[in-house]
Amino acid sequence: MNVLSNYQKALYDFLQQQPKGLIQDTETLKQRLTEVWNTLVGSSDQKTAAYKLYRLDENEWEPPHTLRFKLERHGSTMQGSTRADIHYWEVNLALWTAHIVRKTYRQVRPRDAPLNVNLLADEIAKAILLNLDHKAVIYRSDRTIKIDISLIIPATVLQTTASRRKRFRKALAEKLVECWTEYKPNYWRLNANQLLAGHFQVN
C-alpha cells in the first residue's frame, strides 16, 4: 500500500468525515484539494493549475473515494470570448487521479449581433467599380488595389473576426468576379480584359 503524504492524508481524513453529497465546508475542501492537486495524475489537463481551484463549485462527495466538482475557466473570456468554459472534474482518492468527465460553457455576456457582410461588400464593390474614394480602398500605382479590411471589419474575438473577414472576401469576390481578381488576401488586380480596355485610373 502506498504511503500517503501529509497533505494527501489531510484531504482523505477530511473527506471521510463528510456525509455523502454536498460538502458544506467548501473553504477547507478547496484548501485541502489545492495542497495535493499537483500530485494527482491528470490534474494538469487544460492547464488546470492548483491556484485555479478557488473557483471550485457544485461539489459532490461519494464515499469512500470519489469527489466531483465543477470548475469555471475564464481564459477564453480574457481573449474576448463571450463564453466561459466549464469543466466537470472527478477525483479518485483510491488511485489519486483527477480527470475531466464533461465540458460545457456559460454565456457570460451577449454574443455579438450577426454581421451582414453583403452590405459591406456592396459598399466596397461600388467604390472599386466606380473608382470612388473610400477610406478602406487603396489604389496602387501598379494598377492593383489593397483593401484595408481592419477598417471594414475591426478585430474582436479572433475566431469571430476571421470568420467575418472570410465571408466578406467571398462576398466581395462574387461582386467583382467579372472585373477583378483577389490574387492574395485583400489584394486585387484587374482581369486581363479590363486592363486591355484601360478601365483603371489611380486616384
Secondary structure, DSSP 8 states (H G I E B T S, - for coil): -----HHHHHHHHHHHTS-SB--S-HHHHHHHHHHHGGGSBTTTGGG--GGGGGG-EEEEEETTTEEEEEEEE-HHHHTT-SEEEEEEEEEETTTTEEEEEEEEEEE-S-------HHHHHHHHHHHHHTT--BTTEEE-TTSEEEE-GGGTS---SHHHHHHHHHHHHHHHHHHHTTTEEEEETTEEEE-HHHHHTT-----
